[in-house]
Amino acid sequence: MRCFKIFIALAGFAVLLSCGEKSKKIPLLKDADVIHNNVDQLTQVIIYDVFTPPVASRIYGYTTLAAYEALRYEHPEYNSITAQLKAFGKPPVPEKGLKYNYTLAATSAFFTVAHKVTFSIDSLKKYEAKMYAMYKSNLDDSTYARSMAFGEKIGKYVLKRASVDNYPQTRGKPRFLGNDNPGNWHPTPPDYLDGVEFCWGTMHTFAVDTSTMFPLPPPPAFSEDKNSEYFRQTLEVYNLSKNITPEQRAIARFWDDNPFVIEHKGHMMFANKKITPGGHWIGITAIACKQTHADALKTAQAYALTSIALFDAFICGWQVKYETNYIRPVTIINDKIDHDWLPMLQTPPFPEYPSGHSDISAASAVMLTHLFGDNFAYQDTSDLRYIGMQRHFDSFLKASDETSISRFYGGIHFKNSVDQGAVQGRAVGEYIWKKIKLKN
């Protein structure tokens, strides 16, 4: 009997101890801050893993859609976005009458996808462990487990669509080295890298019908005639580089967004990593959400819609790039004007027409304008931690206009190509906005 009493006492002490441990709650972050932190953590992995800009847009697309689809059930008046996109089908639904923490579910969904579309998942798992510990200390066990499971279910639903978007078929292709035909792209100095993502135009879009839905007029035909439109645009790039102003130089540098710039110092080579063009606009999305004190759902929605615009614009732009296979300014300038000339920015390793940065920036700016309004003034600090620069803009569209011209200032695009990229990007953004119904 005495042993039994000792056992009961010890059991009671264990229960009290466990209750005491459970009562040591980790302060909960605000729901919107959780969504922002999750995306920022993903951006750091994208930078570390050096994903190409088109692939980075795919990563942002699937992860942010998963987060939104899990979180939207907290506000039943909001529609599923994925159900309105191509080949997703209907998303899973939570069990009626049961309690969920939908921000936790969104986090679970987000990282369920992130683990499958990135490489360096160890750093993600370290971050996740802290987030999950925070929720575990604040929720009862059943709500925690139920929310985690629902998020994983949403994540797997999104990954099912990712498995059929033609991405695996674009891997392991032969190197694309262009050709030496007059006016055609081939690898550019100083590193002569092969063409990046030359099959990206075959990817399955989220919202637009096909990658050829928004065709562009052909660029000026190649010509060595010094009176031709082609030669005129080439001289325009060269002459600007010789007379570039400090402000133009700053604009080019601010919007460079080359995720892997190879630096040359004598016989030494090293690379600098920073955000991709898409990552820059994801950063602008974060700024807009924080400046307007957007709640978690509006934040998740903004990330998802911007990511859809990025993904589809990259596909449409890349389709035209490799279809036209247009020569870069540095190639023709070195051949016909100045053998030693190099542009201010490092020429990206893919065909010139149209400007991809102009394309995806215009699409993103259209989406953000619809979400937050025109004449939305903000300080763009997206690149501050990477290159120590920030700039002020009076609207998203003015920012995207500056993005376009930055490629011309940097010597890596003809003026016509940045203009036409913006035309296509705006068309993509407007089409997506009109197609998706956000509320019942």
C-alpha positions in Angstrom: 0.0 0.0 0.0 2.9 2.3 0.9 4.5 1.6 -2.5 1.3 2.4 -4.2 1.0 5.8 -2.4 4.6 6.6 -3.4 3.8 5.7 -7.0 0.7 8.0 -7.0 2.7 10.8 -5.5 5.4 10.5 -8.1 2.8 10.4 -10.8 1.2 13.5 -9.5 4.5 15.2 -9.3 5.2 14.3 -12.9 1.9 15.7 -14.0 2.6 18.9 -12.2 6.0 19.1 -13.7 4.7 18.6 -17.2 2.0 21.2 -16.6 4.7 23.6 -15.5 6.8 22.9 -18.6 3.7 23.5 -20.7 3.0 26.8 -19.0 6.4 28.1 -20.1 4.9 29.6 -23.3 7.1 31.1 -26.0 5.6 34.4 -27.0 3.6 34.1 -30.2 4.6 36.3 -33.1 1.9 38.2 -34.9 0.4 36.0 -37.7 1.5 38.4 -40.5 5.0 38.4 -39.1 5.1 34.6 -39.3 4.2 34.7 -43.0 6.8 37.4 -43.7 9.5 35.5 -41.8 8.7 32.2 -43.6 9.1 33.9 -47.0 12.3 35.7 -45.9 13.8 32.4 -44.8 13.0 30.9 -48.1 14.6 33.8 -49.9 17.8 33.2 -48.0 17.8 29.5 -49.2 17.1 30.6 -52.8 20.2 32.9 -52.6 22.4 30.2 -51.0 21.4 27.5 -53.4 21.9 29.9 -56.4 18.7 29.0 -58.2 18.2 30.7 -61.6 15.7 33.5 -61.7 13.0 31.4 -63.6 13.4 28.5 -61.1 13.2 30.9 -58.2 9.9 32.1 -59.4 8.6 28.5 -59.4 9.7 28.1 -55.8 8.0 31.3 -54.7 4.9 30.3 -56.6 4.2 26.9 -55.1 5.2 27.8 -51.6 3.2 31.0 -51.3 0.1 29.4 -52.9 0.3 26.6 -50.3 0.5 29.1 -47.5 -2.5 31.1 -48.8 -4.7 28.0 -49.4 -4.2 26.8 -45.8 -4.7 30.3 -44.2 -7.8 31.3 -46.2 -10.1 29.0 -44.2 -9.8 31.5 -41.3 -11.9 33.8 -43.5 -14.5 31.7 -45.5 -15.4 34.6 -47.8 -12.1 34.3 -49.5 -11.9 32.0 -52.6 -9.4 29.4 -53.3 -6.8 30.7 -55.8 -5.4 27.4 -56.9 -8.9 26.1 -57.8 -9.0 28.9 -60.4 -5.6 28.1 -61.8 -4.7 25.3 -64.3 -4.4 21.7 -63.2 -4.6 22.1 -59.5 -8.1 20.8 -58.9 -10.0 21.4 -55.6 -7.9 21.9 -52.5 -8.4 19.9 -49.3 -10.8 21.3 -46.6 -10.5 21.2 -42.8 -12.9 19.1 -40.8 -15.9 21.0 -39.7 -16.4 21.8 -36.1 -12.8 21.2 -35.1 -10.3 23.8 -34.0 -7.3 24.8 -36.1 -4.5 27.4 -36.0 -4.5 28.3 -39.6 -1.2 30.3 -39.5 0.5 27.2 -38.2 -1.2 25.2 -41.0 0.0 27.8 -43.5 3.6 27.4 -42.2 3.3 23.6 -42.4 2.0 23.8 -45.9 4.7 26.4 -46.9 7.6 24.2 -45.7 6.1 20.9 -46.9 6.5 22.4 -50.4 9.8 24.2 -49.7 11.4 20.9 -48.7 10.7 19.5 -52.2 11.6 22.4 -54.3 14.9 23.6 -52.7 18.2 21.9 -51.7 19.4 23.3 -48.4 16.6 22.1 -46.3 18.7 21.7 -43.1 18.7 25.5 -42.6 14.9 25.5 -43.2 14.4 22.8 -40.6 16.4 24.7 -38.0 14.1 27.7 -38.6 11.0 25.6 -38.6 11.9 23.9 -35.3 11.8 27.3 -33.6 8.5 28.2 -35.2 6.9 24.9 -34.3 8.1 25.0 -30.7 6.5 28.4 -30.4 3.1 27.1 -31.5 3.5 23.8 -29.5 3.9 25.8 -26.3 0.8 27.8 -27.0 -1.7 25.2 -28.4 -3.2 22.1 -27.0 -1.8 19.0 -28.4 -4.7 18.1 -30.6 -5.0 21.5 -32.2 -1.3 21.6 -32.9 -1.3 18.1 -34.5 -4.4 18.8 -36.4 -3.1 22.1 -37.8 0.2 20.6 -38.8 -1.5 17.7 -40.5 -3.8 19.9 -42.5 -0.9 22.1 -43.6 1.0 19.0 -44.8 -2.1 17.9 -46.7 -2.4 21.3 -48.5 1.4 21.1 -49.2 1.0 17.7 -50.8 -1.9 18.9 -52.9 0.2 21.7 -54.3 3.2 19.4 -54.9 1.0 17.1 -56.9 0.5 20.0 -59.4 4.2 20.8 -59.3 5.0 17.3 -60.4 3.2 17.8 -63.7 4.3 21.3 -64.7 7.0 20.0 -67.1 9.8 21.0 -64.7 11.4 17.6 -64.6 11.4 17.5 -68.4 13.4 20.7 -68.5 16.3 19.3 -66.4 19.2 17.4 -67.8 18.9 18.9 -71.3 22.0 19.4 -73.5 23.8 22.6 -73.1 22.5 25.5 -75.2 25.3 27.4 -76.9 23.4 29.2 -79.5 25.0 29.5 -82.9 27.2 31.8 -85.0 24.6 32.8 -87.5 24.5 36.6 -87.9 22.4 38.3 -85.3 21.9 35.1 -83.2 22.9 34.7 -79.6 25.9 32.9 -78.4 27.8 32.9 -75.1 29.0 36.3 -74.0 32.2 37.6 -72.4 33.8 37.5 -69.9 32.7 33.9 -68.9 31.0 32.6 -72.0 28.4 30.6 -70.0 25.8 28.4 -71.8 22.2 29.5 -72.1 20.2 29.3 -68.9 16.8 27.6 -68.8 16.4 27.3 -72.6 13.3 25.1 -72.2 11.5 27.3 -69.7 9.0 28.4 -72.4 7.7 24.8 -72.3 6.7 25.1 -68.6 3.0 24.9 -67.8 1.8 28.3 -66.7 -0.4 28.9 -63.7 -3.0 31.3 -65.1 -2.3 32.4 -68.7 -3.4 30.0 -71.4 0.0 29.2 -73.0 3.5 30.7 -73.1 2.6 32.1 -76.5 -0.6 33.9 -75.4 1.1 37.4 -75.5 3.3 37.4 -78.6 5.6 40.3 -79.3 6.6 41.9 -82.6 10.0 40.7 -83.9 13.0 42.9 -82.9 14.9 44.9 -85.5 16.4 42.6 -88.1 20.2 42.1 -87.8 22.1 44.4 -90.2 25.7 45.7 -90.5 24.4 48.7 -92.4 25.3 51.7 -90.3 22.1 53.4 -91.3 19.9 50.4 -90.3 17.6 50.4 -87.2 19.6 47.5 -85.8 23.0 49.3 -86.0 21.4 52.4 -84.6 20.2 50.7 -81.5 23.6 49.1 -81.1 25.3 52.5 -81.2 22.7 53.8 -78.8 23.9 51.3 -76.2 27.6 51.9 -76.9 27.3 55.7 -76.8 25.3 55.7 -73.6 28.0 53.6 -71.9 30.5 56.3 -72.8 28.4 59.1 -71.3 26.5 57.4 -68.5 25.6 59.7 -65.6 26.0 58.9 -61.9 22.2 58.6 -61.5 22.0 56.2 -64.5 24.8 54.1 -63.1 23.1 54.0 -59.7 19.8 52.8 -61.3 21.6 50.1 -63.2 23.4 48.8 -60.1 20.3 49.0 -57.9 18.2 46.8 -60.3 21.0 44.4 -61.3 19.6 41.5 -59.3 22.0 39.0 -60.8 22.0 36.1 -58.3 25.5 35.0 -59.2 27.8 37.7 -60.4 31.3 36.4 -61.2 34.0 39.0 -60.3 37.4 39.1 -61.9 40.4 40.5 -60.1 43.5 39.8 -62.1 43.9 36.0 -62.2 41.4 35.5 -59.4 37.7 34.8 -59.8 35.0 34.8 -57.1 31.2 35.1 -57.1 28.8 37.3 -55.2 25.3 36.0 -54.3 22.2 38.2 -53.9 18.5 38.2 -54.6 17.0 37.3 -58.0 14.8 39.7 -60.0 11.8 37.9 -58.6 13.2 38.0 -55.1 13.4 41.8 -55.4 9.7 42.0 -56.2 8.9 39.6 -53.4 10.8 42.0 -51.2 8.7 44.9 -52.5 5.6 42.9 -51.7 6.7 42.6 -48.1 7.3 46.3 -47.9 3.8 47.1 -49.2 2.2 44.6 -46.7 4.1 46.0 -43.8 3.5 49.6 -44.7 -0.2 49.0 -44.9 -0.3 46.8 -41.8 -1.8 44.0 -43.8 -3.1 41.1 -41.8 -1.8 37.6 -42.4 -4.3 36.7 -45.1 -3.8 39.8 -47.1 -0.1 39.2 -46.8 -0.3 35.6 -47.9 -2.6 36.6 -50.8 -0.2 39.4 -51.9 2.8 37.0 -51.9 0.8 34.4 -53.9 -0.6 36.7 -56.5 2.8 38.4 -57.1 4.4 35.0 -57.4 1.8 33.8 -60.0 2.6 36.9 -62.0 6.4 36.3 -61.7 6.0 32.6 -62.8 3.8 33.2 -65.8 5.7 36.3 -67.0 9.0 34.3 -66.8 7.5 31.6 -69.0 6.1 33.9 -71.6 9.3 36.0 -71.7 11.5 32.9 -72.0 9.4 31.5 -74.8 10.2 34.6 -76.9 13.8 34.8 -75.8 14.7 31.4 -77.2 12.4 31.6 -80.1 14.1 34.8 -81.4 17.5 33.8 -80.1 18.6 37.5 -80.4 22.2 38.6 -80.0 23.4 40.6 -77.0 24.8 44.1 -77.4 28.3 43.1 -76.1 28.7 40.6 -78.9 28.0 42.9 -81.8 29.8 45.9 -80.2 32.9 43.8 -79.7 32.7 42.5 -83.3 31.9 45.7 -85.1 32.7 48.7 -82.9 35.0 48.2 -79.9 36.8 44.9 -79.3 37.6 45.7 -75.7 34.2 47.0 -74.6 32.2 45.5 -71.8 28.9 46.6 -70.3 28.6 48.0 -66.9 26.6 45.0 -65.7 27.5 41.4 -66.4 25.5 40.2 -69.3 23.2 37.4 -68.2 23.7 34.1 -70.1 20.6 33.9 -72.3 19.3 35.6 -75.4 18.5 39.3 -75.4 14.9 39.8 -76.6 12.8 40.7 -74.6 14.2 41.9 -71.3 13.1 39.3 -68.7 13.5 41.8 -65.8 11.3 44.3 -67.6 8.7 41.5 -68.2 8.5 40.2 -64.7 8.7 43.6 -63.1 5.8 45.0 -65.1 3.7 41.9 -64.3 4.5 42.2 -60.5 3.9 46.0 -60.5 0.5 45.6 -62.1 -0.5 43.0 -59.5 0.7 45.1 -56.6 -1.0 48.2 -58.0 -4.3 46.4 -58.0 -3.8 45.1 -54.5 -2.5 48.3 -52.8 -3.4 51.1 -55.2 -1.7 53.4 -57.7 0.6 56.2 -56.4 1.7 53.9 -53.6 4.9 55.7 -52.3 7.5 53.5 -50.6 11.1 53.2 -49.8 12.6 50.1 -51.5 15.0 48.5 -49.0 14.8 45.1 -50.6 18.4 45.1 -51.6 19.8 47.0 -48.6 21.4 44.0 -46.9 22.9 42.7 -50.2 24.3 45.8 -51.9 23.8 48.6 -49.4 21.4 50.6 -51.6 17.8 51.8 -51.3 15.6 54.0 -53.5 12.3 55.8 -53.2 9.4 55.3 -55.6 6.0 57.0 -55.9 4.3 53.9 -57.4 5.0 50.3 -58.3 4.6 51.0 -62.0 7.2 53.8 -61.8 9.5 51.3 -60.1 9.0 48.8 -62.9 9.6 51.5 -65.5 12.9 52.2 -63.8 13.7 48.5 -63.7 13.3 48.3 -67.5 15.5 51.3 -68.3 18.1 50.0 -65.9 18.9 47.1 -68.2 19.6 49.6 -71.0 21.7 51.8 -68.7 23.7 48.7 -67.7 24.5 47.9 -71.3 23.0 44.5 -71.4 19.8 45.3 -73.4 18.7 47.3 -76.4 16.1 50.0 -75.6 13.4 48.3 -77.8 13.9 45.1 -75.8 13.2 46.6 -72.4 10.2 48.4 -73.8 8.7 45.3 -75.3 9.4 43.2 -72.2 7.4 45.7 -70.2 4.5 45.5 -72.7 4.3 41.8 -72.3 4.6 41.9 -68.5 1.8 44.3 -68.1 -0.4 42.2 -70.4 0.4 39.1 -68.3 -0.3 40.9 -65.0 -3.6 42.4 -66.2 -4.8 39.0 -67.5 -4.1 37.3 -64.2 -5.8 40.0 -62.1 -9.0 39.8 -64.2 -9.0 36.0 -64.2 -8.8 35.4 -60.4 -11.8 36.2 -58.2 -10.6 36.7 -54.7 -13.8 36.7 -52.7 -17.2 35.1 -52.9 
